[in-house]
Amino acid sequence: MKHVKMDLKVCEGCGGLWIRNGREAGVYCRYCVVILAEFPAPRAKRATGRRRRSPQAQEKGGAR
Ligand SMILES: [Zn+2]
């Protein structure tokens, strides 16, 4: 059974609505995908970063 599932997604890059078909995975619209593809991968993925207590993170967060 070939069923094409379409999802209406909100782009995390530009906040615009876009339609994702089920085979694709991603949170960015096609425009942002192209833009992001030209940039190096961001280091925003810190899945377990919050659990660790690193003094550097506290410095960066700032007391104020
Ligand atoms: Zn976008």
N, CA, C, O and the ligand as a Tripos MOL2 file, in Angstrom:
@<TRIPOS>MOLECULE
protein
  257   255    65     0     0
PROTEIN
NO_CHARGES

@<TRIPOS>ATOM
      1 N           0.8380   -1.1970    0.0000 N.3       1 MET1
      2 CA          0.0000    0.0000    0.0000 C.3       1 MET1
      3 C           0.8700    1.2420    0.0000 C.2       1 MET1
      4 O           1.6330    1.4930    0.9330 O.2       1 MET1
      5 N           0.7400    1.9880   -1.0340 N.am      2 LYS2
      6 CA          1.5360    3.2160   -1.0770 C.3       2 LYS2
      7 C           0.6580    4.4080   -0.7580 C.2       2 LYS2
      8 O          -0.1290    4.8910   -1.5730 O.2       2 LYS2
      9 N           0.8280    4.8290    0.4070 N.am      3 HIS3
     10 CA          0.0300    5.9790    0.8360 C.3       3 HIS3
     11 C           0.9720    7.1250    1.1480 C.2       3 HIS3
     12 O           1.8730    7.0010    1.9770 O.2       3 HIS3
     13 N           0.7570    8.2040    0.4930 N.am      4 VAL4
     14 CA          1.6060    9.3720    0.7410 C.3       4 VAL4
     15 C           0.9800   10.2060    1.8340 C.2       4 VAL4
     16 O          -0.1150   10.7510    1.6950 O.2       4 VAL4
     17 N           1.6970   10.2840    2.9000 N.am      5 LYS5
     18 CA          1.1850   11.0570    4.0220 C.3       5 LYS5
     19 C           1.7800   12.4560    3.9910 C.2       5 LYS5
     20 O           2.9910   12.6460    3.8790 O.2       5 LYS5
     21 N           0.9070   13.3970    4.0900 N.am      6 MET6
     22 CA          1.3770   14.7720    4.0710 C.3       6 MET6
     23 C           1.1280   15.4130    5.4290 C.2       6 MET6
     24 O           0.0370   15.3210    5.9920 O.2       6 MET6
     25 N           2.1380   16.0430    5.9220 N.am      7 ASP7
     26 CA          2.0000   16.7100    7.2060 C.3       7 ASP7
     27 C           2.2010   18.2050    7.0210 C.2       7 ASP7
     28 O           3.1000   18.6570    6.3130 O.2       7 ASP7
     29 N           1.3530   18.9330    7.6670 N.am      8 LEU8
     30 CA          1.5450   20.3760    7.6650 C.3       8 LEU8
     31 C           2.4450   20.7330    8.8340 C.2       8 LEU8
     32 O           2.1000   20.5190    9.9970 O.2       8 LEU8
     33 N           3.5900   21.2740    8.5050 N.am      9 LYS9
     34 CA          4.5780   21.5370    9.5430 C.3       9 LYS9
     35 C           4.8710   23.0190    9.6310 C.2       9 LYS9
     36 O           4.6800   23.7780    8.6810 O.2       9 LYS9
     37 N           5.3350   23.4000   10.7860 N.am     10 VAL10
     38 CA          5.8180   24.7620   10.9510 C.3      10 VAL10
     39 C           7.3400   24.7110   10.9290 C.2      10 VAL10
     40 O           7.9680   24.0050   11.7190 O.2      10 VAL10
     41 N           7.9010   25.4560   10.0290 N.am     11 CYS11
     42 CA          9.3520   25.4600    9.8910 C.3      11 CYS11
     43 C          10.0050   26.0470   11.1300 C.2      11 CYS11
     44 O           9.6120   27.1080   11.6150 O.2      11 CYS11
     45 N          11.0100   25.3390   11.6340 N.am     12 GLU12
     46 CA         11.7040   25.8410   12.8150 C.3      12 GLU12
     47 C          12.7200   26.9070   12.4330 C.2      12 GLU12
     48 O          13.2840   27.5790   13.2970 O.2      12 GLU12
     49 N          12.9420   27.0530   11.1680 N.am     13 GLY13
     50 CA         13.9070   28.0480   10.7320 C.3      13 GLY13
     51 C          13.2640   29.4070   10.5210 C.2      13 GLY13
     52 O          13.7110   30.4120   11.0740 O.2      13 GLY13
     53 N          12.2230   29.4250    9.7250 N.am     14 CYS14
     54 CA         11.6100   30.7070    9.3870 C.3      14 CYS14
     55 C          10.2050   30.8370    9.9610 C.2      14 CYS14
     56 O           9.5970   31.9040    9.8830 O.2      14 CYS14
     57 N           9.6920   29.7630   10.5320 N.am     15 GLY15
     58 CA          8.3830   29.8340   11.1580 C.3      15 GLY15
     59 C           7.2350   29.7440   10.1740 C.2      15 GLY15
     60 O           6.0710   29.8990   10.5440 O.2      15 GLY15
     61 N           7.5670   29.4930    8.9280 N.am     16 GLY16
     62 CA          6.5270   29.4100    7.9270 C.3      16 GLY16
     63 C           5.9240   28.0170    7.8530 C.2      16 GLY16
     64 O           6.5420   27.0290    8.2500 O.2      16 GLY16
     65 N           4.7280   27.9610    7.3470 N.am     17 LEU17
     66 CA          4.0970   26.6620    7.1710 C.3      17 LEU17
     67 C           4.6060   26.0020    5.9020 C.2      17 LEU17
     68 O           4.8290   26.6480    4.8780 O.2      17 LEU17
     69 N           4.7790   24.7150    6.0070 N.am     18 TRP18
     70 CA          5.1920   23.9720    4.8230 C.3      18 TRP18
     71 C           4.6380   22.5660    4.9360 C.2      18 TRP18
     72 O           4.2950   22.0950    6.0210 O.2      18 TRP18
     73 N           4.5590   21.9150    3.8070 N.am     19 ILE19
     74 CA          3.9830   20.5750    3.7800 C.3      19 ILE19
     75 C           5.0900   19.5520    3.6150 C.2      19 ILE19
     76 O           5.8700   19.5840    2.6630 O.2      19 ILE19
     77 N           5.1290   18.6600    4.5590 N.am     20 ARG20
     78 CA          6.1340   17.6120    4.5140 C.3      20 ARG20
     79 C           5.4580   16.3160    4.1290 C.2      20 ARG20
     80 O           4.4390   15.9450    4.7110 O.2      20 ARG20
     81 N           6.0020   15.6460    3.1810 N.am     21 ASN21
     82 CA          5.4610   14.3250    2.9170 C.3      21 ASN21
     83 C           6.1360   13.3010    3.8160 C.2      21 ASN21
     84 O           7.2630   13.4930    4.2720 O.2      21 ASN21
     85 N           5.4340   12.2290    4.0550 N.am     22 GLY22
     86 CA          5.7930   11.2950    5.1130 C.3      22 GLY22
     87 C           7.1870   10.7130    5.0030 C.2      22 GLY22
     88 O           7.7510   10.2780    6.0080 O.2      22 GLY22
     89 N           7.7410   10.6940    3.8450 N.am     23 ARG23
     90 CA          9.0510   10.0650    3.6830 C.3      23 ARG23
     91 C          10.1650   10.9680    4.1720 C.2      23 ARG23
     92 O          11.2530   10.5000    4.5060 O.2      23 ARG23
     93 N           9.8980   12.2260    4.2110 N.am     24 GLU24
     94 CA         10.9380   13.1410    4.6270 C.3      24 GLU24
     95 C          10.9390   13.3000    6.1330 C.2      24 GLU24
     96 O           9.9030   13.2020    6.7910 O.2      24 GLU24
     97 N          12.1040   13.5430    6.6540 N.am     25 ALA25
     98 CA         12.1950   13.8300    8.0730 C.3      25 ALA25
     99 C          12.8960   15.1630    8.2110 C.2      25 ALA25
    100 O          13.9160   15.4190    7.5700 O.2      25 ALA25
    101 N          12.3470   15.9850    9.0360 N.am     26 GLY26
    102 CA         12.9930   17.2750    9.1800 C.3      26 GLY26
    103 C          12.0220   18.2880    9.7160 C.2      26 GLY26
    104 O          10.8080   18.0800    9.7060 O.2      26 GLY26
    105 N          12.5620   19.3720   10.1790 N.am     27 VAL27
    106 CA         11.7080   20.3900   10.7670 C.3      27 VAL27
    107 C          11.8360   21.7010   10.0050 C.2      27 VAL27
    108 O          11.2610   22.7170   10.3960 O.2      27 VAL27
    109 N          12.5900   21.6700    8.9210 N.am     28 TYR28
    110 CA         12.7780   22.8820    8.1600 C.3      28 TYR28
    111 C          12.1180   22.7730    6.7980 C.2      28 TYR28
    112 O          12.0450   21.6960    6.2060 O.2      28 TYR28
    113 N          11.6460   23.8950    6.3230 N.am     29 CYS29
    114 CA         11.0490   23.9110    5.0050 C.3      29 CYS29
    115 C          12.1510   23.7760    3.9510 C.2      29 CYS29
    116 O          13.3400   23.8110    4.2650 O.2      29 CYS29
    117 N          11.7430   23.6290    2.7470 N.am     30 ARG30
    118 CA         12.7200   23.3830    1.6890 C.3      30 ARG30
    119 C          13.6930   24.5460    1.5280 C.2      30 ARG30
    120 O          14.8630   24.3590    1.1940 O.2      30 ARG30
    121 N          13.1950   25.7150    1.7680 N.am     31 TYR31
    122 CA         14.0650   26.8740    1.6260 C.3      31 TYR31
    123 C          15.1420   26.8690    2.7020 C.2      31 TYR31
    124 O          16.3220   27.0990    2.4370 O.2      31 TYR31
    125 N          14.6980   26.5990    3.9160 N.am     32 CYS32
    126 CA         15.6570   26.6090    5.0120 C.3      32 CYS32
    127 C          16.6250   25.4400    4.9100 C.2      32 CYS32
    128 O          17.7850   25.5480    5.3070 O.2      32 CYS32
    129 N          16.1500   24.3380    4.3850 N.am     33 VAL33
    130 CA         17.0390   23.1930    4.2010 C.3      33 VAL33
    131 C          18.1910   23.5750    3.2880 C.2      33 VAL33
    132 O          19.3440   23.2260    3.5400 O.2      33 VAL33
    133 N          17.8730   24.2800    2.2500 N.am     34 VAL34
    134 CA         18.9090   24.7050    1.3120 C.3      34 VAL34
    135 C          19.8670   25.6760    1.9860 C.2      34 VAL34
    136 O          21.0840   25.5930    1.8190 O.2      34 VAL34
    137 N          19.2980   26.5840    2.7400 N.am     35 ILE35
    138 CA         20.1250   27.5750    3.4220 C.3      35 ILE35
    139 C          21.0140   26.9010    4.4530 C.2      35 ILE35
    140 O          22.2110   27.1760    4.5430 O.2      35 ILE35
    141 N          20.4060   26.0150    5.2260 N.am     36 LEU36
    142 CA         21.1650   25.3560    6.2840 C.3      36 LEU36
    143 C          22.2180   24.4240    5.7130 C.2      36 LEU36
    144 O          23.2540   24.1820    6.3320 O.2      36 LEU36
    145 N          21.9480   23.9150    4.5500 N.am     37 ALA37
    146 CA         22.8960   22.9930    3.9430 C.3      37 ALA37
    147 C          24.2080   23.6970    3.6160 C.2      37 ALA37
    148 O          25.2620   23.0670    3.5240 O.2      37 ALA37
    149 N          24.1240   24.9860    3.4470 N.am     38 GLU38
    150 CA         25.3300   25.7310    3.1040 C.3      38 GLU38
    151 C          26.1260   26.1110    4.3440 C.2      38 GLU38
    152 O          27.3010   26.4700    4.2640 O.2      38 GLU38
    153 N          25.4660   26.0250    5.4810 N.am     39 PHE39
    154 CA         26.1620   26.3340    6.7180 C.3      39 PHE39
    155 C          26.6950   25.0500    7.3410 C.2      39 PHE39
    156 O          26.1380   23.9760    7.1170 O.2      39 PHE39
    157 N          27.7430   25.1480    8.1020 N.am     40 PRO40
    158 CA         28.2000   23.9820    8.8570 C.3      40 PRO40
    159 C          27.1700   23.6030    9.9090 C.2      40 PRO40
    160 O          26.3840   24.4390   10.3540 O.2      40 PRO40
    161 N          27.1840   22.3500   10.2970 N.am     41 ALA41
    162 CA         26.1950   21.8610   11.2430 C.3      41 ALA41
    163 C          26.3040   22.6140   12.5610 C.2      41 ALA41
    164 O          27.3880   22.7180   13.1350 O.2      41 ALA41
    165 N          25.2070   23.1260   13.0280 N.am     42 PRO42
    166 CA         25.2210   23.8770   14.2850 C.3      42 PRO42
    167 C          25.4370   22.9500   15.4720 C.2      42 PRO42
    168 O          25.0850   21.7710   15.4270 O.2      42 PRO42
    169 N          26.0150   23.4930   16.5230 N.am     43 ARG43
    170 CA         26.2560   22.6710   17.7090 C.3      43 ARG43
    171 C          25.1180   22.8240   18.7130 C.2      43 ARG43
    172 O          25.3400   22.8660   19.9230 O.2      43 ARG43
    173 N          23.9470   22.9030   18.2100 N.am     44 ALA44
    174 CA         22.8170   23.1600   19.0990 C.3      44 ALA44
    175 C          22.2800   21.8800   19.7110 C.2      44 ALA44
    176 O          21.4570   21.9030   20.6260 O.2      44 ALA44
    177 N          22.7570   20.7800   19.1920 N.am     45 LYS45
    178 CA         22.2070   19.5200   19.6890 C.3      45 LYS45
    179 C          22.9180   19.0960   20.9620 C.2      45 LYS45
    180 O          23.9710   18.4600   20.9240 O.2      45 LYS45
    181 N          22.3330   19.4530   22.0670 N.am     46 ARG46
    182 CA         22.8750   19.0240   23.3440 C.3      46 ARG46
    183 C          21.7870   18.2650   24.0840 C.2      46 ARG46
    184 O          21.0910   18.8130   24.9390 O.2      46 ARG46
    185 N          21.6620   17.0330   23.7460 N.am     47 ALA47
    186 CA         20.5530   16.2620   24.2970 C.3      47 ALA47
    187 C          20.7370   16.0180   25.7860 C.2      47 ALA47
    188 O          19.7800   16.0840   26.5570 O.2      47 ALA47
    189 N          21.9710   15.7370   26.1860 N.am     48 THR48
    190 CA         22.2030   15.4250   27.5910 C.3      48 THR48
    191 C          22.9910   16.5310   28.2720 C.2      48 THR48
    192 O          23.5350   16.3410   29.3600 O.2      48 THR48
    193 N          23.0480   17.6630   27.6370 N.am     49 GLY49
    194 CA         23.8680   18.7380   28.1860 C.3      49 GLY49
    195 C          23.3420   19.2600   29.5130 C.2      49 GLY49
    196 O          24.1100   19.7500   30.3410 O.2      49 GLY49
    197 N          22.0510   19.1550   29.7130 N.am     50 ARG50
    198 CA         21.4740   19.7720   30.9110 C.3      50 ARG50
    199 C          21.7640   18.9660   32.1630 C.2      50 ARG50
    200 O          21.7480   19.4850   33.2790 O.2      50 ARG50
    201 N          22.0250   17.7140   31.9580 N.am     51 ARG51
    202 CA         22.2320   16.8830   33.1380 C.3      51 ARG51
    203 C          23.5960   17.0950   33.7500 C.2      51 ARG51
    204 O          23.7800   16.9290   34.9550 O.2      51 ARG51
    205 N          24.5200   17.4520   32.9450 N.am     52 ARG52
    206 CA         25.8760   17.6050   33.4580 C.3      52 ARG52
    207 C          26.0630   18.9940   34.0480 C.2      52 ARG52
    208 O          25.5650   19.9940   33.5310 O.2      52 ARG52
    209 N          26.7740   19.0130   35.1110 N.am     53 ARG53
    210 CA         27.0930   20.3120   35.6910 C.3      53 ARG53
    211 C          28.4790   20.7080   35.2390 C.2      53 ARG53
    212 O          29.4800   20.2280   35.7700 O.2      53 ARG53
    213 N          28.5300   21.5580   34.2860 N.am     54 SER54
    214 CA         29.8380   22.0200   33.8650 C.3      54 SER54
    215 C          29.9880   23.4750   34.2510 C.2      54 SER54
    216 O          29.1030   24.2890   33.9880 O.2      54 SER54
    217 N          31.0970   23.8000   34.8710 N.am     55 PRO55
    218 CA         31.3130   25.1870   35.3070 C.3      55 PRO55
    219 C          31.3010   26.1540   34.1350 C.2      55 PRO55
    220 O          30.9410   27.3210   34.2910 O.2      55 PRO55
    221 N          31.6860   25.6810   32.9880 N.am     56 GLN56
    222 CA         31.6810   26.5730   31.8280 C.3      56 GLN56
    223 C          30.2700   26.9640   31.4510 C.2      56 GLN56
    224 O          30.0160   28.0980   31.0460 O.2      56 GLN56
    225 N          29.3690   26.0370   31.5850 N.am     57 ALA57
    226 CA         27.9890   26.3240   31.2220 C.3      57 ALA57
    227 C          27.4120   27.3750   32.1530 C.2      57 ALA57
    228 O          26.6250   28.2250   31.7350 O.2      57 ALA57
    229 N          27.8030   27.3130   33.4060 N.am     58 GLN58
    230 CA         27.2930   28.2910   34.3530 C.3      58 GLN58
    231 C          27.8660   29.6690   34.0540 C.2      58 GLN58
    232 O          27.1900   30.6880   34.1960 O.2      58 GLN58
    233 N          29.0950   29.6750   33.6490 N.am     59 GLU59
    234 CA         29.7000   30.9530   33.2910 C.3      59 GLU59
    235 C          28.9770   31.5830   32.1040 C.2      59 GLU59
    236 O          28.7020   32.7820   32.0560 O.2      59 GLU59
    237 N          28.6950   30.7180   31.1700 N.am     60 LYS60
    238 CA         28.0220   31.2170   29.9730 C.3      60 LYS60
    239 C          26.6050   31.6850   30.2750 C.2      60 LYS60
    240 O          26.1420   32.6890   29.7350 O.2      60 LYS60
    241 N          25.9290   30.9480   31.1400 N.am     61 GLY61
    242 CA         24.5540   31.3060   31.4610 C.3      61 GLY61
    243 C          24.4850   32.6350   32.1880 C.2      61 GLY61
    244 O          23.5510   33.4170   32.0090 O.2      61 GLY61
    245 N          25.4880   32.8690   33.0050 N.am     62 GLY62
    246 CA         25.5330   34.1550   33.6850 C.3      62 GLY62
    247 C          24.6200   34.1780   34.8940 C.2      62 GLY62
    248 O          23.5450   33.5770   34.8900 O.2      62 GLY62
    249 N          25.0570   34.8750   35.9260 N.am     63 ALA63
    250 CA         24.2430   34.9700   37.1360 C.3      63 ALA63
    251 C          23.0950   35.9520   36.9400 C.2      63 ALA63
    252 O          22.0460   35.8390   37.5740 O.2      63 ALA63
    253 N          23.3040   36.8800   36.0850 N.am     64 ARG64
    254 CA         22.2570   37.8820   35.8700 C.3      64 ARG64
    255 C          21.5640   37.6640   34.5420 C.2      64 ARG64
    256 O          20.6530   38.4130   34.1910 O.2      64 ARG64
    257 ZN         11.8730   27.7880    6.6670 Zn       65 ZN65
@<TRIPOS>BOND
     1     1     2 1
     2     2     3 1
     3     3     4 2
     4     3     5 am
     5     5     6 1
     6     6     7 1
     7     7     8 2
     8     7     9 am
     9     9    10 1
    10    10    11 1
    11    11    12 2
    12    11    13 am
    13    13    14 1
    14    14    15 1
    15    15    16 2
    16    15    17 am
    17    17    18 1
    18    18    19 1
    19    19    20 2
    20    19    21 am
    21    21    22 1
    22    22    23 1
    23    23    24 2
    24    23    25 am
    25    25    26 1
    26    26    27 1
    27    27    28 2
    28    27    29 am
    29    29    30 1
    30    30    31 1
    31    31    32 2
    32    31    33 am
    33    33    34 1
    34    34    35 1
    35    35    36 2
    36    35    37 am
    37    37    38 1
    38    38    39 1
    39    39    40 2
    40    39    41 am
    41    41    42 1
    42    42    43 1
    43    43    44 2
    44    43    45 am
    45    45    46 1
    46    46    47 1
    47    47    48 2
    48    47    49 am
    49    49    50 1
    50    50    51 1
    51    51    52 2
    52    51    53 am
    53    53    54 1
    54    54    55 1
    55    55    56 2
    56    55    57 am
    57    57    58 1
    58    58    59 1
    59    59    60 2
    60    59    61 am
    61    61    62 1
    62    62    63 1
    63    63    64 2
    64    63    65 am
    65    65    66 1
    66    66    67 1
    67    67    68 2
    68    67    69 am
    69    69    70 1
    70    70    71 1
    71    71    72 2
    72    71    73 am
    73    73    74 1
    74    74    75 1
    75    75    76 2
    76    75    77 am
    77    77    78 1
    78    78    79 1
    79    79    80 2
    80    79    81 am
    81    81    82 1
    82    82    83 1
    83    83    84 2
    84    83    85 am
    85    85    86 1
    86    86    87 1
    87    87    88 2
    88    87    89 am
    89    89    90 1
    90    90    91 1
    91    91    92 2
    92    91    93 am
    93    93    94 1
    94    94    95 1
    95    95    96 2
    96    95    97 am
    97    97    98 1
    98    98    99 1
    99    99   100 2
   100    99   101 am
   101   101   102 1
   102   102   103 1
   103   103   104 2
   104   103   105 am
   105   105   106 1
   106   106   107 1
   107   107   108 2
   108   107   109 am
   109   109   110 1
   110   110   111 1
   111   111   112 2
   112   111   113 am
   113   113   114 1
   114   114   115 1
   115   115   116 2
   116   115   117 am
   117   117   118 1
   118   118   119 1
   119   119   120 2
   120   119   121 am
   121   121   122 1
   122   122   123 1
   123   123   124 2
   124   123   125 am
   125   125   126 1
   126   126   127 1
   127   127   128 2
   128   127   129 am
   129   129   130 1
   130   130   131 1
   131   131   132 2
   132   131   133 am
   133   133   134 1
   134   134   135 1
   135   135   136 2
   136   135   137 am
   137   137   138 1
   138   138   139 1
   139   139   140 2
   140   139   141 am
   141   141   142 1
   142   142   143 1
   143   143   144 2
   144   143   145 am
   145   145   146 1
   146   146   147 1
   147   147   148 2
   148   147   149 am
   149   149   150 1
   150   150   151 1
   151   151   152 2
   152   151   153 am
   153   153   154 1
   154   154   155 1
   155   155   156 2
   156   155   157 am
   157   157   158 1
   158   158   159 1
   159   159   160 2
   160   159   161 am
   161   161   162 1
   162   162   163 1
   163   163   164 2
   164   163   165 am
   165   165   166 1
   166   166   167 1
   167   167   168 2
   168   167   169 am
   169   169   170 1
   170   170   171 1
   171   171   172 2
   172   171   173 am
   173   173   174 1
   174   174   175 1
   175   175   176 2
   176   175   177 am
   177   177   178 1
   178   178   179 1
   179   179   180 2
   180   179   181 am
   181   181   182 1
   182   182   183 1
   183   183   184 2
   184   183   185 am
   185   185   186 1
   186   186   187 1
   187   187   188 2
   188   187   189 am
   189   189   190 1
   190   190   191 1
   191   191   192 2
   192   191   193 am
   193   193   194 1
   194   194   195 1
   195   195   196 2
   196   195   197 am
   197   197   198 1
   198   198   199 1
   199   199   200 2
   200   199   201 am
   201   201   202 1
   202   202   203 1
   203   203   204 2
   204   203   205 am
   205   205   206 1
   206   206   207 1
   207   207   208 2
   208   207   209 am
   209   209   210 1
   210   210   211 1
   211   211   212 2
   212   211   213 am
   213   213   214 1
   214   214   215 1
   215   215   216 2
   216   215   217 am
   217   217   218 1
   218   218   219 1
   219   219   220 2
   220   219   221 am
   221   221   222 1
   222   222   223 1
   223   223   224 2
   224   223   225 am
   225   225   226 1
   226   226   227 1
   227   227   228 2
   228   227   229 am
   229   229   230 1
   230   230   231 1
   231   231   232 2
   232   231   233 am
   233   233   234 1
   234   234   235 1
   235   235   236 2
   236   235   237 am
   237   237   238 1
   238   238   239 1
   239   239   240 2
   240   239   241 am
   241   241   242 1
   242   242   243 1
   243   243   244 2
   244   243   245 am
   245   245   246 1
   246   246   247 1
   247   247   248 2
   248   247   249 am
   249   249   250 1
   250   250   251 1
   251   251   252 2
   252   251   253 am
   253   253   254 1
   254   254   255 1
   255   255   256 2
@<TRIPOS>SUBSTRUCTURE
     1 MET1         2 RESIDUE 1 A MET
     2 LYS2         6 RESIDUE 1 A LYS
     3 HIS3        10 RESIDUE 1 A HIS
     4 VAL4        14 RESIDUE 1 A VAL
     5 LYS5        18 RESIDUE 1 A LYS
     6 MET6        22 RESIDUE 1 A MET
     7 ASP7        26 RESIDUE 1 A ASP
     8 LEU8        30 RESIDUE 1 A LEU
     9 LYS9        34 RESIDUE 1 A LYS
    10 VAL10       38 RESIDUE 1 A VAL
    11 CYS11       42 RESIDUE 1 A CYS
    12 GLU12       46 RESIDUE 1 A GLU
    13 GLY13       50 RESIDUE 1 A GLY
    14 CYS14       54 RESIDUE 1 A CYS
    15 GLY15       58 RESIDUE 1 A GLY
    16 GLY16       62 RESIDUE 1 A GLY
    17 LEU17       66 RESIDUE 1 A LEU
    18 TRP18       70 RESIDUE 1 A TRP
    19 ILE19       74 RESIDUE 1 A ILE
    20 ARG20       78 RESIDUE 1 A ARG
    21 ASN21       82 RESIDUE 1 A ASN
    22 GLY22       86 RESIDUE 1 A GLY
    23 ARG23       90 RESIDUE 1 A ARG
    24 GLU24       94 RESIDUE 1 A GLU
    25 ALA25       98 RESIDUE 1 A ALA
    26 GLY26      102 RESIDUE 1 A GLY
    27 VAL27      106 RESIDUE 1 A VAL
    28 TYR28      110 RESIDUE 1 A TYR
    29 CYS29      114 RESIDUE 1 A CYS
    30 ARG30      118 RESIDUE 1 A ARG
    31 TYR31      122 RESIDUE 1 A TYR
    32 CYS32      126 RESIDUE 1 A CYS
    33 VAL33      130 RESIDUE 1 A VAL
    34 VAL34      134 RESIDUE 1 A VAL
    35 ILE35      138 RESIDUE 1 A ILE
    36 LEU36      142 RESIDUE 1 A LEU
    37 ALA37      146 RESIDUE 1 A ALA
    38 GLU38      150 RESIDUE 1 A GLU
    39 PHE39      154 RESIDUE 1 A PHE
    40 PRO40      158 RESIDUE 1 A PRO
    41 ALA41      162 RESIDUE 1 A ALA
    42 PRO42      166 RESIDUE 1 A PRO
    43 ARG43      170 RESIDUE 1 A ARG
    44 ALA44      174 RESIDUE 1 A ALA
    45 LYS45      178 RESIDUE 1 A LYS
    46 ARG46      182 RESIDUE 1 A ARG
    47 ALA47      186 RESIDUE 1 A ALA
    48 THR48      190 RESIDUE 1 A THR
    49 GLY49      194 RESIDUE 1 A GLY
    50 ARG50      198 RESIDUE 1 A ARG
    51 ARG51      202 RESIDUE 1 A ARG
    52 ARG52      206 RESIDUE 1 A ARG
    53 ARG53      210 RESIDUE 1 A ARG
    54 SER54      214 RESIDUE 1 A SER
    55 PRO55      218 RESIDUE 1 A PRO
    56 GLN56      222 RESIDUE 1 A GLN
    57 ALA57      226 RESIDUE 1 A ALA
    58 GLN58      230 RESIDUE 1 A GLN
    59 GLU59      234 RESIDUE 1 A GLU
    60 LYS60      238 RESIDUE 1 A LYS
    61 GLY61      242 RESIDUE 1 A GLY
    62 GLY62      246 RESIDUE 1 A GLY
    63 ALA63      250 RESIDUE 1 A ALA
    64 ARG64      254 RESIDUE 1 A ARG
    65 ZN65       257 GROUP 0 **** ****
